[in-house]
Amino acid sequence: MGKLDGSPEYTPHYLRQFFASPPVLAPGTPIHEVSRSLGHKSIKTTVDVYGHLVPASWDRCRTVMQTALRPGSPAS
């Protein structure tokens, strides 16, 4: 089934976006694996396009760094 103008409803680009969005990134799939699956030559492309979909990972990273840099932590 297509759109009223005759164009396809689901294009390869749409399906690619769908694949990399919440169904893949939300469960915590590492973004480098998504990058490889999408065939991006650089993980930078994946992060630039889909990085906003993984805010929880940035929160986890910040928490780890704050803990590691806290005085008296095992890493300091």
Residue pairs with C-beta under 8 A, 6 or more apart in sequence:
1 9
2 8
2 9
3 9
16 38
19 37
19 38
20 34
20 37
20 38
20 46
20 49
20 50
20 53
21 50
21 53
22 53
24 34
24 37
25 31
25 34
25 50
25 53
25 54
26 53
28 56
28 57
31 43
31 46
31 47
31 50
31 51
31 54
31 57
32 43
32 46
34 46
34 50
35 42
35 43
35 45
35 46
38 46
40 46
67 73
67 75
68 75
68 76
69 75
69 76
70 76
